[in-house]
Amino acid sequence: MFSNLLQEHLKYATTAAVTYYEQHFGKIHPYMRSELEKWLSEAGDDLVMEAMKRAVDYHKLSWSYVKKILIRSIIFPLNSIYITFLNLYEPSLYISKI
């Protein structure tokens, strides 16, 4: 039962992520879809969606930029929290550059 719920959640997350990707980055090809599904299962849908939103905010519409955000968020989670805090509350003090 838990496995079914997890699969259903991943299916919903994949659908939402694919829709967002196609709206902002362009048509999704089979390889890109498998990359997106891999990151969704490994990093979670919230983190992947946030990374894509940041890429759009910074006008960096490439999957490689999104992957850099994801990798940095996983490797340096505390740094990512600090950068997010600064960007949200004091954007004039710090602009995140990846």
Residue pairs with C-beta under 8 A, 6 or more apart in sequence:
9 45
10 37
10 40
10 41
13 40
13 45
13 48
14 36
14 37
14 40
16 45
16 49
17 36
17 40
17 45
17 48
17 49
17 52
18 28
18 33
18 36
20 49
20 52
20 53
21 28
21 32
21 36
21 52
22 28
24 52
24 56
24 61
25 52
25 61
25 62
25 63
26 61
28 36
32 63
35 63
36 48
39 48
39 67
39 70
40 48
43 70
43 73
43 74
47 70
47 73
47 74
48 66
48 70
51 66
51 69
51 70
51 73
52 66
54 69
54 96
55 61
55 62
55 65
55 66
55 69
58 65
65 98
68 98
69 98
72 79
72 80
72 98
73 80
83 94
83 96
86 93
86 94
86 96
87 94
87 95
87 96
